Amino acid sequence: MGHGHHKIEITQEQFTVPAKAKRFAIGLTVIGLILAGIGIATMDNGSSHGHSHEATTVVKHDHAATENHGEAAEAGKHVAETEHHGNVENPNFGPRAEFYTQTKPWATRIWSNILIVGYLLFMVSLAALFFVAVQYIANAGWSAAIKRVPEAISTFFPVGFAIAFIAILVAKNDLYHWVHYEHLHLTKGQPGFDAILDGKSWFLNSKMFLIFPVVLVAIWWLLGRKLRSLSVAEDSAQPGDVSFFKKSIRFSAGFSVIYGFTIAVVAWLWMMSIDAHWFSTIFGVYNFATAWVTALTIICLFVLYLKSQGYLKIVTDEHIHDLGKFMFAFSIFWTYIWLSQYLLIWYAHIPEEMSYYQIRFEEYKFNFLLNVVLNFLCPFLILMTRNSKRNPVVLTIVGCILIFGHYHDVWLMVVPGVFGPGQQIGLLEIGTLLTFGGVFIFWVLNALTKRGLIAVNHPYIEESAHHDVGV
Amino acid sequence: MIHDSLIRERLVTGGKTASDVTRDIARPILNKPSTAWKVGFTLSVIFLGIFVVSLFWTLWTGIGTWNINKSVMWGWDITNFVFWVGIGHAGTLISAILLLFRQKWRMSINRSAEAMTIFAVICAAMFPVFHMGRVWVGYWALPLPNAFGSLWVNFNSPLLWDVFAISTYFSVSLLFWYIGLIPDIATIRDKVKTKAAQYWYRFFSMGWTGSTRTWARYELISLILAGLSTPLVLSVHTIVSTDFATSVIPGWHTTIFPPYFVAGAIFSGFGMVATLLVVARKVMNYENYITIGHLEAMTKIIMLTGTLVGIAYLTEFFIAQYSGVEYEQYAFLNRASGPYWWAYWSMMFCNLVSPQVFWFKWARTTPWFIFIMSIVVNVGMWFERFVIIVTSLHRDYLPSSWVMYAGSLTEIGLFLGTFGIFFTCFFLFAKFLPVINMSEIKTILRNRE
């Protein structure tokens, strides 16, 4: 007990990105691009549909898919489908086979990958901002020493958003079958009319789809910027001045409420609407759980990295242990939400809900099971002991598994709905992940240099420096 | 060891020393019961009497004394069941999850909250047990080898999962509560004067000596039980939610039910903890242990969980309209504008709107106001379960089966009667056991020394 009372020197630290780290981040991007390039070059274009035809239309298909294909031809395609599945009384529960085959597989695959990685990085960086806010509203002391790390990560969310947004702008016709359907302008009674999609047009329409998330991001960004500026202003304040801290609590509360009410909307618009006939009330929570556990993992990995470079002197094994506990606990939370959605849909076995899992369980069984292995069994079994949660090597390995696992989780949300059966994770997928992963790392490392690494005047910094888990 | 920031509020005020703690907290046990206690206990026993009479009438005449019918086959009974199980959750959250999150403010309130959990689960169990009708064969709900031919429980049924979840929950909560009590019972053992009291407190203190070895074991087992209780508390209300959500009834079958039920349970549980403790701290003079800071923390959790539940209400409503399934759409429109609109809007007001008042510091720090709000919260949570159960059932797929439902006198009597069970137990607990964990509180006194 006595040792705890000695004074711990709390000094400001200034991070500079080591050349090695820069090379690593750039290297990841370069390797990613090469892998993606090989992936594209060796891609099995898969269908008997003419490659040349697709190559000529890809440039403009965003603006004028219907014109390219011709409305009559489109409508004609839907006749067979309508007869096959029935019509208003018996709405079809998934996208039509025509939707899968009329796309340009190679281009759509590239854009879907960009959407997946962009969306993941956007959600994760935003969750890092939520982490900062939660520390304030929960009055947490232990995390004061590491708070500059999630602050730096959170600067990336507009970038992640932009990556996903570009993919959506360019390829929404091929990624979202309801966008494709919207352009057909079908009315009741016409062949191919889809009552379910038509009934959703008040929410699923291009205006809502593009404008609403942008508005939300603008609000989140303003609040995030305010929180970060309060945090950095505190560094040069008089010691004992808690006004910045108190203001931060207010803005954190405001951000958390807005985030809580709105994050699901982005998940509905951009992810759930890929399977536009399908719906699940827990979907927003599920997307949050994925983003949250990944954000905790990435925070932990950056803290470990800074520590290994001799920074964050007041951060000890105790803080690392707590981050490890979070990775462990929220992996279980993710599994809980995953199970809630899957179990209830499996149990009730209602056709309009089953479609989502039917394709994922029957056509993507390996991925379906891999999802649980990577995101539940690995962290659960490996991080169960105390020692593993205090071991940087173990945490790094599990962290990489979790990042890939949750990338894979988003992949499994997107790909079956866009392509139907038959896709797998190949060089293109890995390459895209590495490319943007490199960009992300470079960006966050750079953001870390913009201010001191230690929140030296945070009211809880002493508490955090003396943090002791006990057991 | 402890470097609490100067801006943190003290958890125990009034400059209490360790011996003050023992004296203050053992006082109600060592002294004769106060008038307030006698009045409260008498009232509780009267309500317990209402329970006994209503139960007698139910058993003597049959379940026909309840107004449940072919469409609304669950009514007040299951509403009350979910209501009481939910209330129990705060105890486990405080004792287990807040322990894992190192929230030291839990130390003043965990004992009474855990006691509340146990009593609430007893109240909850009454309803499904007596709804069985032939309660004397209630043990058929367990998968026992039996002589009834092929009679066997249905492992696919969430109702059976409930049997397992709630009985496990009850056992672990009881164990957790009791283990935590042992050092305090030993303290009382050394203070009581009568032979009988000495005998019983010695019996229940299990030979506690206070040696380092026993403390080490005590702390270890507390941590293990906290680890076990954490998934358990989530699982219990998750399984209660699956009683509804595995069905195909519109308004019941929705995937957000598990986390939403858990949030609602914590919300109502903290409502009940606030109801009890705002009164107890005043009557028993514990304002230095259960401080305004404690009340403020509880109101923040009430506001948080109330808002989470509100997000779930809005999500359900939105997705129902989005789904394109006309039955879902109708179920939710019927809740808001059908014959039970008053129940729906009571729920919305009490659970989502009213807790927002806790954004204001005055509301968070004014005990009488918190007391009123805690009642509002529990009224709202009762209505939530009533809305879920009755509005989804009273309009069947078959319009000829559409009925209205209101509880009979017997059903109302049973519900009021469970408050008798609950408060009778609580008053006995407050008389015979220390309502605040003395040994834990003593560890945080030295913070500022």
Interface residues (C-beta under 8 A of the other chain):
Chain A: M1 G4 H5 P91 N139 G141 A195 I196 G199 K200 F203 V242 F245 V257 G260 F261 A264 W268 H277 F279 S280 T281 I282 F283 G284 V285 I332 Y336 I337 S340 Q341 L343 L344 I345 Y347 A348 I350 E352 P459 Y460 E462 E463 A465 H466 D468 V471
Chain B: M1 I2 H3 D4 S5 L6 I7 R8 E219 L223 P231 L234 T238 T242 A245 T246 S247 V248 H253 T254 T255 I256 F257 P258 P259 T307 L308 I311 A312 L314 T315 E316 I319 Y322 S323 G324 V325
